[in-house]
Amino acid sequence: MKYVAAVLAWTSGFALMRLHRDAATMIATSLAVDAALAPITAIAAVRRGRSGSLWTALGFAFGAWALAFVLIFKPRAIAPVPAGGANSPDAA
């Protein structure tokens, strides 16, 4: 249980803040923070042209690290939509 608490402390970022609590408190706090950051990470990822479901999972697994990655790295280039769109007469 102590190993799980240490891993969660690093993935949620608490270890960098030197937060040391008992294992059960660390696990509960890390999971709560990761659960709160997962949808925020997904929203930021979708707005930057990335997969929302993938980044929800990564946000839950890696917490603040996944959110930082999505916010720091450049958005994916999105292919431009043709001028006529899908309803144009040229669409096959």
PDB file of N, CA, C and O in Angstrom:
ATOM      1  N   MET A   1       0.824  -1.182   0.000  1.00  0.00           N
ATOM      2  CA  MET A   1       0.000   0.000   0.000  1.00  0.00           C
ATOM      3  C   MET A   1       0.877   1.259   0.000  1.00  0.00           C
ATOM      4  O   MET A   1       0.507   2.287  -0.565  1.00  0.00           O
ATOM      5  N   LYS A   2       2.019   1.159   0.629  1.00  0.00           N
ATOM      6  CA  LYS A   2       2.929   2.295   0.662  1.00  0.00           C
ATOM      7  C   LYS A   2       3.498   2.576  -0.734  1.00  0.00           C
ATOM      8  O   LYS A   2       3.723   3.731  -1.097  1.00  0.00           O
ATOM      9  N   TYR A   3       3.729   1.508  -1.514  1.00  0.00           N
ATOM     10  CA  TYR A   3       4.241   1.658  -2.874  1.00  0.00           C
ATOM     11  C   TYR A   3       3.207   2.354  -3.751  1.00  0.00           C
ATOM     12  O   TYR A   3       3.557   3.242  -4.528  1.00  0.00           O
ATOM     13  N   VAL A   4       1.944   1.965  -3.639  1.00  0.00           N
ATOM     14  CA  VAL A   4       0.869   2.584  -4.416  1.00  0.00           C
ATOM     15  C   VAL A   4       0.756   4.068  -4.057  1.00  0.00           C
ATOM     16  O   VAL A   4       0.579   4.908  -4.940  1.00  0.00           O
ATOM     17  N   ALA A   5       0.856   4.383  -2.798  1.00  0.00           N
ATOM     18  CA  ALA A   5       0.797   5.774  -2.355  1.00  0.00           C
ATOM     19  C   ALA A   5       1.954   6.580  -2.927  1.00  0.00           C
ATOM     20  O   ALA A   5       1.769   7.732  -3.318  1.00  0.00           O
ATOM     21  N   ALA A   6       3.143   5.992  -2.980  1.00  0.00           N
ATOM     22  CA  ALA A   6       4.304   6.697  -3.521  1.00  0.00           C
ATOM     23  C   ALA A   6       4.152   6.942  -5.018  1.00  0.00           C
ATOM     24  O   ALA A   6       4.469   8.029  -5.503  1.00  0.00           O
ATOM     25  N   VAL A   7       3.672   5.947  -5.751  1.00  0.00           N
ATOM     26  CA  VAL A   7       3.460   6.109  -7.194  1.00  0.00           C
ATOM     27  C   VAL A   7       2.412   7.181  -7.460  1.00  0.00           C
ATOM     28  O   VAL A   7       2.610   8.046  -8.314  1.00  0.00           O
ATOM     29  N   LEU A   8       1.308   7.132  -6.741  1.00  0.00           N
ATOM     30  CA  LEU A   8       0.259   8.140  -6.925  1.00  0.00           C
ATOM     31  C   LEU A   8       0.741   9.526  -6.518  1.00  0.00           C
ATOM     32  O   LEU A   8       0.334  10.522  -7.117  1.00  0.00           O
ATOM     33  N   ALA A   9       1.592   9.604  -5.520  1.00  0.00           N
ATOM     34  CA  ALA A   9       2.129  10.904  -5.111  1.00  0.00           C
ATOM     35  C   ALA A   9       2.970  11.520  -6.221  1.00  0.00           C
ATOM     36  O   ALA A   9       2.915  12.730  -6.441  1.00  0.00           O
ATOM     37  N   TRP A  10       3.745  10.698  -6.920  1.00  0.00           N
ATOM     38  CA  TRP A  10       4.550  11.213  -8.022  1.00  0.00           C
ATOM     39  C   TRP A  10       3.697  11.552  -9.227  1.00  0.00           C
ATOM     40  O   TRP A  10       3.918  12.584  -9.860  1.00  0.00           O
ATOM     41  N   THR A  11       2.726  10.709  -9.564  1.00  0.00           N
ATOM     42  CA  THR A  11       1.927  10.989 -10.760  1.00  0.00           C
ATOM     43  C   THR A  11       0.992  12.173 -10.557  1.00  0.00           C
ATOM     44  O   THR A  11       0.669  12.864 -11.523  1.00  0.00           O
ATOM     45  N   SER A  12       0.552  12.424  -9.344  1.00  0.00           N
ATOM     46  CA  SER A  12      -0.326  13.574  -9.107  1.00  0.00           C
ATOM     47  C   SER A  12       0.449  14.841  -8.788  1.00  0.00           C
ATOM     48  O   SER A  12      -0.133  15.926  -8.777  1.00  0.00           O
ATOM     49  N   GLY A  13       1.738  14.734  -8.531  1.00  0.00           N
ATOM     50  CA  GLY A  13       2.561  15.907  -8.284  1.00  0.00           C
ATOM     51  C   GLY A  13       2.772  16.243  -6.817  1.00  0.00           C
ATOM     52  O   GLY A  13       3.475  17.204  -6.503  1.00  0.00           O
ATOM     53  N   PHE A  14       2.186  15.480  -5.921  1.00  0.00           N
ATOM     54  CA  PHE A  14       2.334  15.773  -4.497  1.00  0.00           C
ATOM     55  C   PHE A  14       3.757  15.545  -3.993  1.00  0.00           C
ATOM     56  O   PHE A  14       4.191  16.199  -3.044  1.00  0.00           O
ATOM     57  N   ALA A  15       4.475  14.634  -4.613  1.00  0.00           N
ATOM     58  CA  ALA A  15       5.840  14.353  -4.165  1.00  0.00           C
ATOM     59  C   ALA A  15       6.742  15.563  -4.382  1.00  0.00           C
ATOM     60  O   ALA A  15       7.661  15.802  -3.599  1.00  0.00           O
ATOM     61  N   LEU A  16       6.483  16.330  -5.447  1.00  0.00           N
ATOM     62  CA  LEU A  16       7.284  17.525  -5.696  1.00  0.00           C
ATOM     63  C   LEU A  16       7.025  18.611  -4.665  1.00  0.00           C
ATOM     64  O   LEU A  16       7.887  19.451  -4.406  1.00  0.00           O
ATOM     65  N   MET A  17       5.836  18.590  -4.077  1.00  0.00           N
ATOM     66  CA  MET A  17       5.494  19.567  -3.043  1.00  0.00           C
ATOM     67  C   MET A  17       5.938  19.101  -1.664  1.00  0.00           C
ATOM     68  O   MET A  17       5.715  19.786  -0.666  1.00  0.00           O
ATOM     69  N   ARG A  18       6.564  17.939  -1.616  1.00  0.00           N
ATOM     70  CA  ARG A  18       7.034  17.349  -0.365  1.00  0.00           C
ATOM     71  C   ARG A  18       5.896  17.103   0.628  1.00  0.00           C
ATOM     72  O   ARG A  18       6.060  17.245   1.840  1.00  0.00           O
ATOM     73  N   LEU A  19       4.749  16.734   0.082  1.00  0.00           N
ATOM     74  CA  LEU A  19       3.604  16.412   0.921  1.00  0.00           C
ATOM     75  C   LEU A  19       3.727  14.954   1.366  1.00  0.00           C
ATOM     76  O   LEU A  19       3.721  14.047   0.533  1.00  0.00           O
ATOM     77  N   HIS A  20       3.834  14.735   2.646  1.00  0.00           N
ATOM     78  CA  HIS A  20       3.981  13.384   3.180  1.00  0.00           C
ATOM     79  C   HIS A  20       2.869  13.136   4.200  1.00  0.00           C
ATOM     80  O   HIS A  20       2.812  13.785   5.245  1.00  0.00           O
ATOM     81  N   ARG A  21       2.015  12.215   3.888  1.00  0.00           N
ATOM     82  CA  ARG A  21       0.927  11.808   4.771  1.00  0.00           C
ATOM     83  C   ARG A  21       0.928  10.284   4.848  1.00  0.00           C
ATOM     84  O   ARG A  21       1.742   9.622   4.203  1.00  0.00           O
ATOM     85  N   ASP A  22       0.027   9.743   5.628  1.00  0.00           N
ATOM     86  CA  ASP A  22      -0.066   8.286   5.676  1.00  0.00           C
ATOM     87  C   ASP A  22      -0.577   7.789   4.321  1.00  0.00           C
ATOM     88  O   ASP A  22      -1.147   8.555   3.544  1.00  0.00           O
ATOM     89  N   ALA A  23      -0.367   6.509   4.051  1.00  0.00           N
ATOM     90  CA  ALA A  23      -0.634   5.947   2.728  1.00  0.00           C
ATOM     91  C   ALA A  23      -2.099   6.094   2.312  1.00  0.00           C
ATOM     92  O   ALA A  23      -2.376   6.452   1.167  1.00  0.00           O
ATOM     93  N   ALA A  24      -3.024   5.829   3.205  1.00  0.00           N
ATOM     94  CA  ALA A  24      -4.443   5.897   2.853  1.00  0.00           C
ATOM     95  C   ALA A  24      -4.859   7.323   2.488  1.00  0.00           C
ATOM     96  O   ALA A  24      -5.605   7.523   1.530  1.00  0.00           O
ATOM     97  N   THR A  25      -4.390   8.298   3.232  1.00  0.00           N
ATOM     98  CA  THR A  25      -4.704   9.699   2.932  1.00  0.00           C
ATOM     99  C   THR A  25      -4.089  10.116   1.606  1.00  0.00           C
ATOM    100  O   THR A  25      -4.730  10.818   0.824  1.00  0.00           O
ATOM    101  N   MET A  26      -2.867   9.700   1.341  1.00  0.00           N
ATOM    102  CA  MET A  26      -2.199  10.055   0.095  1.00  0.00           C
ATOM    103  C   MET A  26      -2.912   9.438  -1.105  1.00  0.00           C
ATOM    104  O   MET A  26      -3.071  10.095  -2.134  1.00  0.00           O
ATOM    105  N   ILE A  27      -3.340   8.189  -0.984  1.00  0.00           N
ATOM    106  CA  ILE A  27      -4.054   7.536  -2.080  1.00  0.00           C
ATOM    107  C   ILE A  27      -5.384   8.228  -2.342  1.00  0.00           C
ATOM    108  O   ILE A  27      -5.717   8.516  -3.491  1.00  0.00           O
ATOM    109  N   ALA A  28      -6.141   8.494  -1.296  1.00  0.00           N
ATOM    110  CA  ALA A  28      -7.445   9.135  -1.458  1.00  0.00           C
ATOM    111  C   ALA A  28      -7.307  10.536  -2.052  1.00  0.00           C
ATOM    112  O   ALA A  28      -8.065  10.906  -2.949  1.00  0.00           O
ATOM    113  N   THR A  29      -6.360  11.306  -1.563  1.00  0.00           N
ATOM    114  CA  THR A  29      -6.168  12.667  -2.059  1.00  0.00           C
ATOM    115  C   THR A  29      -5.689  12.663  -3.504  1.00  0.00           C
ATOM    116  O   THR A  29      -6.163  13.458  -4.315  1.00  0.00           O
ATOM    117  N   SER A  30      -4.763  11.785  -3.831  1.00  0.00           N
ATOM    118  CA  SER A  30      -4.252  11.704  -5.199  1.00  0.00           C
ATOM    119  C   SER A  30      -5.345  11.295  -6.172  1.00  0.00           C
ATOM    120  O   SER A  30      -5.456  11.870  -7.255  1.00  0.00           O
ATOM    121  N   LEU A  31      -6.147  10.319  -5.804  1.00  0.00           N
ATOM    122  CA  LEU A  31      -7.228   9.891  -6.690  1.00  0.00           C
ATOM    123  C   LEU A  31      -8.282  10.982  -6.867  1.00  0.00           C
ATOM    124  O   LEU A  31      -8.828  11.146  -7.958  1.00  0.00           O
ATOM    125  N   ALA A  32      -8.566  11.722  -5.809  1.00  0.00           N
ATOM    126  CA  ALA A  32      -9.538  12.815  -5.916  1.00  0.00           C
ATOM    127  C   ALA A  32      -9.016  13.925  -6.830  1.00  0.00           C
ATOM    128  O   ALA A  32      -9.761  14.449  -7.658  1.00  0.00           O
ATOM    129  N   VAL A  33      -7.756  14.279  -6.683  1.00  0.00           N
ATOM    130  CA  VAL A  33      -7.174  15.319  -7.530  1.00  0.00           C
ATOM    131  C   VAL A  33      -7.108  14.845  -8.984  1.00  0.00           C
ATOM    132  O   VAL A  33      -7.428  15.604  -9.899  1.00  0.00           O
ATOM    133  N   ASP A  34      -6.698  13.605  -9.195  1.00  0.00           N
ATOM    134  CA  ASP A  34      -6.633  13.077 -10.559  1.00  0.00           C
ATOM    135  C   ASP A  34      -8.015  13.011 -11.198  1.00  0.00           C
ATOM    136  O   ASP A  34      -8.156  13.291 -12.388  1.00  0.00           O
ATOM    137  N   ALA A  35      -9.031  12.645 -10.430  1.00  0.00           N
ATOM    138  CA  ALA A  35     -10.391  12.601 -10.960  1.00  0.00           C
ATOM    139  C   ALA A  35     -10.894  13.998 -11.311  1.00  0.00           C
ATOM    140  O   ALA A  35     -11.675  14.154 -12.249  1.00  0.00           O
ATOM    141  N   ALA A  36     -10.461  15.002 -10.577  1.00  0.00           N
ATOM    142  CA  ALA A  36     -10.861  16.377 -10.884  1.00  0.00           C
ATOM    143  C   ALA A  36     -10.111  16.913 -12.103  1.00  0.00           C
ATOM    144  O   ALA A  36     -10.668  17.699 -12.869  1.00  0.00           O
ATOM    145  N   LEU A  37      -8.864  16.505 -12.292  1.00  0.00           N
ATOM    146  CA  LEU A  37      -8.075  17.001 -13.412  1.00  0.00           C
ATOM    147  C   LEU A  37      -8.361  16.284 -14.726  1.00  0.00           C
ATOM    148  O   LEU A  37      -8.093  16.835 -15.794  1.00  0.00           O
ATOM    149  N   ALA A  38      -8.898  15.071 -14.672  1.00  0.00           N
ATOM    150  CA  ALA A  38      -9.141  14.304 -15.895  1.00  0.00           C
ATOM    151  C   ALA A  38     -10.080  15.021 -16.869  1.00  0.00           C
ATOM    152  O   ALA A  38      -9.736  15.129 -18.046  1.00  0.00           O
ATOM    153  N   PRO A  39     -11.247  15.516 -16.444  1.00  0.00           N
ATOM    154  CA  PRO A  39     -12.098  16.206 -17.424  1.00  0.00           C
ATOM    155  C   PRO A  39     -11.508  17.537 -17.898  1.00  0.00           C
ATOM    156  O   PRO A  39     -11.735  17.941 -19.039  1.00  0.00           O
ATOM    157  N   ILE A  40     -10.765  18.210 -17.045  1.00  0.00           N
ATOM    158  CA  ILE A  40     -10.119  19.461 -17.462  1.00  0.00           C
ATOM    159  C   ILE A  40      -9.076  19.169 -18.531  1.00  0.00           C
ATOM    160  O   ILE A  40      -8.960  19.906 -19.510  1.00  0.00           O
ATOM    161  N   THR A  41      -8.323  18.100 -18.345  1.00  0.00           N
ATOM    162  CA  THR A  41      -7.331  17.692 -19.331  1.00  0.00           C
ATOM    163  C   THR A  41      -8.001  17.319 -20.648  1.00  0.00           C
ATOM    164  O   THR A  41      -7.504  17.668 -21.719  1.00  0.00           O
ATOM    165  N   ALA A  42      -9.118  16.618 -20.575  1.00  0.00           N
ATOM    166  CA  ALA A  42      -9.841  16.215 -21.788  1.00  0.00           C
ATOM    167  C   ALA A  42     -10.359  17.431 -22.552  1.00  0.00           C
ATOM    168  O   ALA A  42     -10.254  17.476 -23.778  1.00  0.00           O
ATOM    169  N   ILE A  43     -10.911  18.405 -21.855  1.00  0.00           N
ATOM    170  CA  ILE A  43     -11.425  19.611 -22.508  1.00  0.00           C
ATOM    171  C   ILE A  43     -10.292  20.366 -23.196  1.00  0.00           C
ATOM    172  O   ILE A  43     -10.434  20.800 -24.339  1.00  0.00           O
ATOM    173  N   ALA A  44      -9.174  20.522 -22.502  1.00  0.00           N
ATOM    174  CA  ALA A  44      -8.029  21.211 -23.103  1.00  0.00           C
ATOM    175  C   ALA A  44      -7.504  20.444 -24.311  1.00  0.00           C
ATOM    176  O   ALA A  44      -7.112  21.051 -25.309  1.00  0.00           O
ATOM    177  N   ALA A  45      -7.493  19.114 -24.228  1.00  0.00           N
ATOM    178  CA  ALA A  45      -7.001  18.299 -25.338  1.00  0.00           C
ATOM    179  C   ALA A  45      -7.906  18.410 -26.561  1.00  0.00           C
ATOM    180  O   ALA A  45      -7.421  18.549 -27.684  1.00  0.00           O
ATOM    181  N   VAL A  46      -9.211  18.349 -26.347  1.00  0.00           N
ATOM    182  CA  VAL A  46     -10.148  18.450 -27.471  1.00  0.00           C
ATOM    183  C   VAL A  46     -10.018  19.809 -28.152  1.00  0.00           C
ATOM    184  O   VAL A  46     -10.050  19.899 -29.380  1.00  0.00           O
ATOM    185  N   ARG A  47      -9.875  20.840 -27.373  1.00  0.00           N
ATOM    186  CA  ARG A  47      -9.724  22.180 -27.955  1.00  0.00           C
ATOM    187  C   ARG A  47      -8.410  22.340 -28.712  1.00  0.00           C
ATOM    188  O   ARG A  47      -8.252  23.272 -29.500  1.00  0.00           O
ATOM    189  N   ARG A  48      -7.480  21.440 -28.475  1.00  0.00           N
ATOM    190  CA  ARG A  48      -6.199  21.488 -29.172  1.00  0.00           C
ATOM    191  C   ARG A  48      -6.091  20.387 -30.222  1.00  0.00           C
ATOM    192  O   ARG A  48      -4.995  20.090 -30.698  1.00  0.00           O
ATOM    193  N   GLY A  49      -7.209  19.785 -30.583  1.00  0.00           N
ATOM    194  CA  GLY A  49      -7.227  18.810 -31.668  1.00  0.00           C
ATOM    195  C   GLY A  49      -6.745  17.426 -31.295  1.00  0.00           C
ATOM    196  O   GLY A  49      -6.290  16.679 -32.162  1.00  0.00           O
ATOM    197  N   ARG A  50      -6.832  17.069 -30.039  1.00  0.00           N
ATOM    198  CA  ARG A  50      -6.391  15.742 -29.592  1.00  0.00           C
ATOM    199  C   ARG A  50      -7.595  14.921 -29.137  1.00  0.00           C
ATOM    200  O   ARG A  50      -8.692  15.455 -28.979  1.00  0.00           O
ATOM    201  N   SER A  51      -7.389  13.648 -28.932  1.00  0.00           N
ATOM    202  CA  SER A  51      -8.460  12.736 -28.533  1.00  0.00           C
ATOM    203  C   SER A  51      -8.904  13.005 -27.094  1.00  0.00           C
ATOM    204  O   SER A  51      -8.093  12.970 -26.168  1.00  0.00           O
ATOM    205  N   GLY A  52     -10.186  13.269 -26.919  1.00  0.00           N
ATOM    206  CA  GLY A  52     -10.704  13.543 -25.586  1.00  0.00           C
ATOM    207  C   GLY A  52     -10.690  12.333 -24.680  1.00  0.00           C
ATOM    208  O   GLY A  52     -10.329  12.435 -23.508  1.00  0.00           O
ATOM    209  N   SER A  53     -11.083  11.173 -25.218  1.00  0.00           N
ATOM    210  CA  SER A  53     -11.134   9.976 -24.368  1.00  0.00           C
ATOM    211  C   SER A  53      -9.739   9.509 -23.959  1.00  0.00           C
ATOM    212  O   SER A  53      -9.533   9.084 -22.822  1.00  0.00           O
ATOM    213  N   LEU A  54      -8.793   9.586 -24.873  1.00  0.00           N
ATOM    214  CA  LEU A  54      -7.415   9.206 -24.529  1.00  0.00           C
ATOM    215  C   LEU A  54      -6.865  10.120 -23.441  1.00  0.00           C
ATOM    216  O   LEU A  54      -6.242   9.651 -22.489  1.00  0.00           O
ATOM    217  N   TRP A  55      -7.093  11.420 -23.580  1.00  0.00           N
ATOM    218  CA  TRP A  55      -6.548  12.362 -22.609  1.00  0.00           C
ATOM    219  C   TRP A  55      -7.326  12.373 -21.303  1.00  0.00           C
ATOM    220  O   TRP A  55      -6.800  12.810 -20.280  1.00  0.00           O
ATOM    221  N   THR A  56      -8.569  11.901 -21.316  1.00  0.00           N
ATOM    222  CA  THR A  56      -9.270  11.709 -20.046  1.00  0.00           C
ATOM    223  C   THR A  56      -8.573  10.620 -19.240  1.00  0.00           C
ATOM    224  O   THR A  56      -8.329  10.776 -18.043  1.00  0.00           O
ATOM    225  N   ALA A  57      -8.257   9.515 -19.913  1.00  0.00           N
ATOM    226  CA  ALA A  57      -7.560   8.415 -19.240  1.00  0.00           C
ATOM    227  C   ALA A  57      -6.166   8.842 -18.784  1.00  0.00           C
ATOM    228  O   ALA A  57      -5.752   8.539 -17.665  1.00  0.00           O
ATOM    229  N   LEU A  58      -5.448   9.546 -19.658  1.00  0.00           N
ATOM    230  CA  LEU A  58      -4.114  10.014 -19.272  1.00  0.00           C
ATOM    231  C   LEU A  58      -4.191  11.042 -18.154  1.00  0.00           C
ATOM    232  O   LEU A  58      -3.325  11.078 -17.280  1.00  0.00           O
ATOM    233  N   GLY A  59      -5.215  11.871 -18.176  1.00  0.00           N
ATOM    234  CA  GLY A  59      -5.401  12.856 -17.111  1.00  0.00           C
ATOM    235  C   GLY A  59      -5.685  12.201 -15.777  1.00  0.00           C
ATOM    236  O   GLY A  59      -5.233  12.677 -14.736  1.00  0.00           O
ATOM    237  N   PHE A  60      -6.442  11.100 -15.805  1.00  0.00           N
ATOM    238  CA  PHE A  60      -6.700  10.393 -14.551  1.00  0.00           C
ATOM    239  C   PHE A  60      -5.449   9.660 -14.075  1.00  0.00           C
ATOM    240  O   PHE A  60      -5.185   9.593 -12.875  1.00  0.00           O
ATOM    241  N   ALA A  61      -4.685   9.114 -15.008  1.00  0.00           N
ATOM    242  CA  ALA A  61      -3.497   8.350 -14.622  1.00  0.00           C
ATOM    243  C   ALA A  61      -2.335   9.242 -14.182  1.00  0.00           C
ATOM    244  O   ALA A  61      -1.609   8.907 -13.246  1.00  0.00           O
ATOM    245  N   PHE A  62      -2.162  10.377 -14.862  1.00  0.00           N
ATOM    246  CA  PHE A  62      -0.982  11.199 -14.603  1.00  0.00           C
ATOM    247  C   PHE A  62      -1.291  12.587 -14.054  1.00  0.00           C
ATOM    248  O   PHE A  62      -0.371  13.376 -13.835  1.00  0.00           O
ATOM    249  N   GLY A  63      -2.545  12.897 -13.830  1.00  0.00           N
ATOM    250  CA  GLY A  63      -2.941  14.129 -13.165  1.00  0.00           C
ATOM    251  C   GLY A  63      -2.381  15.392 -13.778  1.00  0.00           C
ATOM    252  O   GLY A  63      -2.578  15.666 -14.962  1.00  0.00           O
ATOM    253  N   ALA A  64      -1.681  16.157 -12.960  1.00  0.00           N
ATOM    254  CA  ALA A  64      -1.156  17.455 -13.372  1.00  0.00           C
ATOM    255  C   ALA A  64      -0.134  17.332 -14.496  1.00  0.00           C
ATOM    256  O   ALA A  64       0.021  18.261 -15.288  1.00  0.00           O
ATOM    257  N   TRP A  65       0.556  16.214 -14.580  1.00  0.00           N
ATOM    258  CA  TRP A  65       1.547  16.033 -15.637  1.00  0.00           C
ATOM    259  C   TRP A  65       0.874  15.987 -17.005  1.00  0.00           C
ATOM    260  O   TRP A  65       1.370  16.588 -17.958  1.00  0.00           O
ATOM    261  N   ALA A  66      -0.244  15.284 -17.110  1.00  0.00           N
ATOM    262  CA  ALA A  66      -0.960  15.211 -18.386  1.00  0.00           C
ATOM    263  C   ALA A  66      -1.529  16.574 -18.760  1.00  0.00           C
ATOM    264  O   ALA A  66      -1.468  16.972 -19.923  1.00  0.00           O
ATOM    265  N   LEU A  67      -2.076  17.283 -17.796  1.00  0.00           N
ATOM    266  CA  LEU A  67      -2.608  18.616 -18.066  1.00  0.00           C
ATOM    267  C   LEU A  67      -1.495  19.556 -18.522  1.00  0.00           C
ATOM    268  O   LEU A  67      -1.682  20.325 -19.465  1.00  0.00           O
ATOM    269  N   ALA A  68      -0.357  19.501 -17.870  1.00  0.00           N
ATOM    270  CA  ALA A  68       0.779  20.338 -18.268  1.00  0.00           C
ATOM    271  C   ALA A  68       1.230  20.007 -19.686  1.00  0.00           C
ATOM    272  O   ALA A  68       1.534  20.909 -20.466  1.00  0.00           O
ATOM    273  N   PHE A  69       1.274  18.731 -20.023  1.00  0.00           N
ATOM    274  CA  PHE A  69       1.682  18.316 -21.365  1.00  0.00           C
ATOM    275  C   PHE A  69       0.736  18.885 -22.415  1.00  0.00           C
ATOM    276  O   PHE A  69       1.179  19.422 -23.430  1.00  0.00           O
ATOM    277  N   VAL A  70      -0.569  18.767 -22.170  1.00  0.00           N
ATOM    278  CA  VAL A  70      -1.556  19.259 -23.133  1.00  0.00           C
ATOM    279  C   VAL A  70      -1.438  20.777 -23.282  1.00  0.00           C
ATOM    280  O   VAL A  70      -1.551  21.296 -24.392  1.00  0.00           O
ATOM    281  N   LEU A  71      -1.215  21.479 -22.197  1.00  0.00           N
ATOM    282  CA  LEU A  71      -1.170  22.932 -22.262  1.00  0.00           C
ATOM    283  C   LEU A  71       0.141  23.474 -22.829  1.00  0.00           C
ATOM    284  O   LEU A  71       0.151  24.535 -23.454  1.00  0.00           O
ATOM    285  N   ILE A  72       1.236  22.764 -22.620  1.00  0.00           N
ATOM    286  CA  ILE A  72       2.539  23.269 -23.049  1.00  0.00           C
ATOM    287  C   ILE A  72       2.811  22.985 -24.521  1.00  0.00           C
ATOM    288  O   ILE A  72       3.288  23.861 -25.242  1.00  0.00           O
ATOM    289  N   PHE A  73       2.514  21.774 -24.973  1.00  0.00           N
ATOM    290  CA  PHE A  73       2.862  21.405 -26.340  1.00  0.00           C
ATOM    291  C   PHE A  73       1.858  21.946 -27.337  1.00  0.00           C
ATOM    292  O   PHE A  73       0.685  22.137 -27.016  1.00  0.00           O
ATOM    293  N   LYS A  74       2.326  22.188 -28.538  1.00  0.00           N
ATOM    294  CA  LYS A  74       1.520  22.814 -29.586  1.00  0.00           C
ATOM    295  C   LYS A  74       0.298  21.967 -29.925  1.00  0.00           C
ATOM    296  O   LYS A  74       0.330  20.739 -29.842  1.00  0.00           O
ATOM    297  N   PRO A  75      -0.787  22.654 -30.311  1.00  0.00           N
ATOM    298  CA  PRO A  75      -1.967  21.912 -30.772  1.00  0.00           C
ATOM    299  C   PRO A  75      -1.657  21.179 -32.071  1.00  0.00           C
ATOM    300  O   PRO A  75      -0.781  21.578 -32.838  1.00  0.00           O
ATOM    301  N   ARG A  76      -2.390  20.105 -32.295  1.00  0.00           N
ATOM    302  CA  ARG A  76      -2.252  19.371 -33.534  1.00  0.00           C
ATOM    303  C   ARG A  76      -2.798  20.202 -34.678  1.00  0.00           C
ATOM    304  O   ARG A  76      -3.789  20.917 -34.523  1.00  0.00           O
ATOM    305  N   ALA A  77      -2.150  20.106 -35.821  1.00  0.00           N
ATOM    306  CA  ALA A  77      -2.649  20.805 -36.996  1.00  0.00           C
ATOM    307  C   ALA A  77      -3.903  20.095 -37.492  1.00  0.00           C
ATOM    308  O   ALA A  77      -3.888  18.887 -37.729  1.00  0.00           O
ATOM    309  N   ILE A  78      -4.972  20.840 -37.646  1.00  0.00           N
ATOM    310  CA  ILE A  78      -6.235  20.277 -38.108  1.00  0.00           C
ATOM    311  C   ILE A  78      -6.366  20.573 -39.593  1.00  0.00           C
ATOM    312  O   ILE A  78      -6.146  21.702 -40.029  1.00  0.00           O
ATOM    313  N   ALA A  79      -6.723  19.558 -40.365  1.00  0.00           N
ATOM    314  CA  ALA A  79      -6.867  19.735 -41.806  1.00  0.00           C
ATOM    315  C   ALA A  79      -7.994  20.718 -42.094  1.00  0.00           C
ATOM    316  O   ALA A  79      -9.054  20.646 -41.471  1.00  0.00           O
ATOM    317  N   PRO A  80      -7.774  21.636 -43.033  1.00  0.00           N
ATOM    318  CA  PRO A  80      -8.824  22.604 -43.349  1.00  0.00           C
ATOM    319  C   PRO A  80     -10.017  21.936 -44.018  1.00  0.00           C
ATOM    320  O   PRO A  80      -9.861  20.973 -44.768  1.00  0.00           O
ATOM    321  N   VAL A  81     -11.186  22.444 -43.746  1.00  0.00           N
ATOM    322  CA  VAL A  81     -12.417  21.927 -44.345  1.00  0.00           C
ATOM    323  C   VAL A  81     -12.540  22.526 -45.739  1.00  0.00           C
ATOM    324  O   VAL A  81     -12.313  23.724 -45.912  1.00  0.00           O
ATOM    325  N   PRO A  82     -12.899  21.710 -46.751  1.00  0.00           N
ATOM    326  CA  PRO A  82     -13.071  22.259 -48.099  1.00  0.00           C
ATOM    327  C   PRO A  82     -14.116  23.371 -48.101  1.00  0.00           C
ATOM    328  O   PRO A  82     -15.024  23.386 -47.270  1.00  0.00           O
ATOM    329  N   ALA A  83     -13.978  24.281 -49.027  1.00  0.00           N
ATOM    330  CA  ALA A  83     -14.863  25.452 -49.080  1.00  0.00           C
ATOM    331  C   ALA A  83     -16.333  25.074 -49.166  1.00  0.00           C
ATOM    332  O   ALA A  83     -17.168  25.710 -48.523  1.00  0.00           O
ATOM    333  N   GLY A  84     -16.669  24.050 -49.948  1.00  0.00           N
ATOM    334  CA  GLY A  84     -18.061  23.649 -50.098  1.00  0.00           C
ATOM    335  C   GLY A  84     -18.557  22.808 -48.944  1.00  0.00           C
ATOM    336  O   GLY A  84     -19.766  22.709 -48.733  1.00  0.00           O
ATOM    337  N   GLY A  85     -17.665  22.203 -48.197  1.00  0.00           N
ATOM    338  CA  GLY A  85     -18.064  21.331 -47.098  1.00  0.00           C
ATOM    339  C   GLY A  85     -18.584  19.995 -47.613  1.00  0.00           C
ATOM    340  O   GLY A  85     -18.390  19.663 -48.783  1.00  0.00           O
ATOM    341  N   ALA A  86     -19.225  19.248 -46.776  1.00  0.00           N
ATOM    342  CA  ALA A  86     -19.702  17.917 -47.136  1.00  0.00           C
ATOM    343  C   ALA A  86     -20.923  17.979 -48.046  1.00  0.00           C
ATOM    344  O   ALA A  86     -21.206  17.010 -48.751  1.00  0.00           O
ATOM    345  N   ASN A  87     -21.652  19.088 -48.051  1.00  0.00           N
ATOM    346  CA  ASN A  87     -22.880  19.192 -48.840  1.00  0.00           C
ATOM    347  C   ASN A  87     -22.664  19.841 -50.197  1.00  0.00           C
ATOM    348  O   ASN A  87     -23.637  20.189 -50.867  1.00  0.00           O
ATOM    349  N   SER A  88     -21.428  20.012 -50.617  1.00  0.00           N
ATOM    350  CA  SER A  88     -21.176  20.643 -51.899  1.00  0.00           C
ATOM    351  C   SER A  88     -21.456  19.662 -53.036  1.00  0.00           C
ATOM    352  O   SER A  88     -21.419  18.451 -52.817  1.00  0.00           O
ATOM    353  N   PRO A  89     -21.736  20.153 -54.243  1.00  0.00           N
ATOM    354  CA  PRO A  89     -22.013  19.260 -55.373  1.00  0.00           C
ATOM    355  C   PRO A  89     -20.804  18.436 -55.773  1.00  0.00           C
ATOM    356  O   PRO A  89     -20.954  17.399 -56.421  1.00  0.00           O
ATOM    357  N   ASP A  90     -19.595  18.878 -55.398  1.00  0.00           N
ATOM    358  CA  ASP A  90     -18.395  18.137 -55.756  1.00  0.00           C
ATOM    359  C   ASP A  90     -18.133  16.961 -54.814  1.00  0.00           C
ATOM    360  O   ASP A  90     -17.268  16.129 -55.087  1.00  0.00           O
ATOM    361  N   ALA A  91     -18.863  16.891 -53.726  1.00  0.00           N
ATOM    362  CA  ALA A  91     -18.649  15.806 -52.755  1.00  0.00           C
ATOM    363  C   ALA A  91     -19.087  14.488 -53.365  1.00  0.00           C
ATOM    364  O   ALA A  91     -20.128  14.410 -54.018  1.00  0.00           O
ATOM    365  N   ALA A  92     -18.298  13.466 -53.151  1.00  0.00           N
ATOM    366  CA  ALA A  92     -18.628  12.171 -53.779  1.00  0.00           C
ATOM    367  C   ALA A  92     -19.612  11.414 -52.991  1.00  0.00           C
ATOM    368  O   ALA A  92     -19.995  10.310 -53.378  1.00  0.00           O
TER     369      ALA A  92
END
